[in-house]
Amino acid sequence: MEQGAVAGAEAGRFAHLSWPFFGEPHARLAHEAAQWASRAVGNTPHATDADAICRRLVREMGAAGWLRYAVPSQGGDAARLDLRSICILREVFAFHDGLADFAFAMQGLGSGAIAIAGSEALRETYLPRVASGESIAAFALSETDSGSDVAAIAATARREGTHYVLDGAKTWISNGGIADFYVIFARTGEAPGTRGLSAFVVDAGAPGLSADERIDVIAPHPMATLRLTGCRVPADHLLGAPGEGFKIAMRTLDIFRTSVGAAALGFARRALHEALQRARTRRLFGQMLSDLQMTQAKLADMATAIDAAALLVYRAAWTRDVAGGAITRDAAMAKMYATEAAQGVVDAAVQIFGGLGVVRGNPVERLYREVRALRIYEGATEVQKLIIARQLLDAAARSGEGALP
């Protein structure tokens, strides 16, 4: 489908912006972003040069002003970010192209820890360049044996005079190989487990850091394994205090985890749009596919799942922006449900397309590959369930619920 037609179709998808979660600026933002994306973002189903595409998108998003919604360039205060705006933009960009969503989101996630815990000097050095699209950021938390289990991080950082020396490896690092700097989490050993981790800003050109081992995933985007071999980092590139790395990582993820659900919404809305178009134009057994009750039931399920996911995503975003306080449970619910629901919606769209749905390059085939990773990164579905349950149990213990008389 031509991008102009997609943009026109998308204009009718903003009815949810009349919900009480939003203000007039949010609706305006969605429409302006959709108009920009229809001109600047092209579908890249094969992403033959994902590195070049992402570099271009970051530059253009910076020039257009979109990155400032995910990166607090002035003052560096993450509390000033409007999570509803971040979610709206991820939803819009994902509707148009997965790499556009990726490029936008990683600028925020990759620099979020600096906004949260960086010194004034670090914020002034890095954040304006990320917001303008001049620099590409990356968030390096995962390792081979410590994805969901952050306490198992093995990379080390030891203090030597005015520097820290980092050794180890990080993997599944988005923007690996094209980033200008990385926020790297390593063990400084103040305490066992998560309490002994610290976070550092490491420039891509730092001696002892390499990102040569690239990872090819089903929806291509820049990803690599980082190697740290005696990598010397100035001590003033430490974020927060030694041992605060886990807290910084979780605060960063609390902001951006909700927005993963918003990206899932964008993929799901595009899948429903494509499915509706297919159902209304495909003849089967002497009638339109849309006339079959089984098709109608599937479309109804898809639409309901999308609205339910949107309510959870924007409840979490509104709670963070307006009500204040921690949204760990709300963000986990939003991320878990929206990504699982989007997978089901996209799968249903592939089924409605039949054989065409698995032809490489078809919009729903592209969506099928793009949506799958969302159920894994920034905390797999199973981890979100543990987070939700633990939050519920902790709240029950504090209130005395379930105690025997």
ABEGO torsion letter per residue (X at the ends): XBAAAAAAAAAAAAAAAABAABBAAAAAAAAAAAAAAAAABBBBAAGABAAAAAAAAAAAAAAAGAAAAABBABGGBAAABBAAAAAAAAAAAAAABAAAAAAAAAAAAAAAAAAAABBAAAAAAAAAAAAAGABBBBBBABBAABBABAAABABBBBBBEABBBBBEBBBGBBGBGABABBBBBBBAGABBEAAABBBBBBBAABBGBBAABBBBBABBBBBBBBBBBGBBBBAAABBEBBGAAAAAAAAAAAAAAAAAAAAAAAAAAAAAAAAAAAAAABBBGGBBAAABAAAAAAAAAAAAAAAAAAAAAAAAAAAAAAAEEBAAAAAAAAAAAAAAAAAAAAAAAAAAAEAAAABBGBAAAAAAAAAAAAAABGEBAAAAAAAAAAAAAAAAAAAGBGBBX
